[in-house]
């Protein structure tokens, strides 16, 4: 059971168009494209967050050091 051949894929496509209709498939394709775009954007934002969190951690550490220095004086 390998991959379907080109004629088999065309037959499947025709059946899907007959069942759902071209307009509905167009809307479904647009929705799928929007979902993929949103997913890629979320992944990109997630990759950027660790750098932002690292900066925040460094700032918090600096504030803690200052507070400790003031206590010891």
Backbone torsions as a table, in degrees:
resi	resn	phi	psi	omega
1	UNK	NA	88.4	178.9
2	UNK	-92.6	-161.4	178.2
3	UNK	-68.8	146.2	176.6
4	UNK	-68.0	148.6	-179.8
5	UNK	-80.1	172.7	-178.3
6	UNK	-59.8	-46.7	178.0
7	UNK	-60.8	-36.6	178.3
8	UNK	-65.9	-40.7	178.1
9	UNK	-64.0	-39.9	178.6
10	UNK	-64.2	-40.2	178.1
11	UNK	-64.0	-42.7	177.9
12	UNK	-61.5	-43.3	179.2
13	UNK	-61.0	-44.4	179.1
14	UNK	-62.1	-42.8	179.6
15	UNK	-63.2	-43.0	179.8
16	UNK	-63.3	-42.9	178.7
17	UNK	-64.0	-39.9	178.2
18	UNK	-65.3	-37.6	-178.8
19	UNK	-73.3	-48.2	-172.6
20	UNK	-96.5	-27.8	-176.1
21	UNK	89.8	147.9	-175.2
22	UNK	-65.5	-39.5	-177.5
23	UNK	-65.0	-43.1	-179.9
24	UNK	-65.8	-38.3	177.4
25	UNK	-65.5	-36.0	178.0
26	UNK	-63.3	-45.1	178.5
27	UNK	-63.5	-41.4	179.1
28	UNK	-62.9	-40.9	177.7
29	UNK	-63.2	-41.1	177.6
30	UNK	-64.3	-42.1	178.0
31	UNK	-63.6	-41.9	178.9
32	UNK	-64.1	-42.0	177.9
33	UNK	-61.6	-42.1	178.2
34	UNK	-64.0	-39.8	179.6
35	UNK	-64.4	-43.1	179.7
36	UNK	-65.0	-41.1	179.0
37	UNK	-62.6	-44.9	177.8
38	UNK	-62.4	-40.3	178.3
39	UNK	-62.9	-45.5	179.9
40	UNK	-62.6	-39.8	179.2
41	UNK	-65.3	-40.9	178.8
42	UNK	-64.3	-40.2	178.6
43	UNK	-65.0	-41.2	179.4
44	UNK	-63.8	-43.6	178.6
45	UNK	-64.8	-37.5	179.4
46	UNK	-65.1	-36.7	178.3
47	UNK	-67.6	-29.1	-178.8
48	UNK	-82.1	-23.6	-176.0
49	UNK	-61.8	-43.2	-177.7
50	UNK	-56.2	-37.0	178.5
51	UNK	-65.1	-41.4	178.9
52	UNK	-66.1	-41.9	179.5
53	UNK	-65.8	-35.7	178.8
54	UNK	-63.0	-43.1	178.0
55	UNK	-61.4	-43.1	-179.6
56	UNK	-64.7	-40.0	178.5
57	UNK	-63.7	-42.2	178.3
58	UNK	-63.2	-40.1	178.6
59	UNK	-65.1	-42.6	179.3
60	UNK	-63.7	-40.5	178.0
61	UNK	-62.4	-40.8	179.5
62	UNK	-64.3	-41.3	178.8
63	UNK	-64.4	-42.2	178.9
64	UNK	-63.3	-40.7	178.2
65	UNK	-62.7	-42.2	178.9
66	UNK	-62.1	-42.6	180.0
67	UNK	-63.5	-41.1	179.3
68	UNK	-66.0	-38.3	179.0
69	UNK	-65.8	-38.4	179.4
70	UNK	-67.7	-34.9	178.7
71	UNK	-67.4	-37.3	-176.0
72	UNK	-77.7	-15.5	-178.9
73	UNK	-87.7	NA	NA
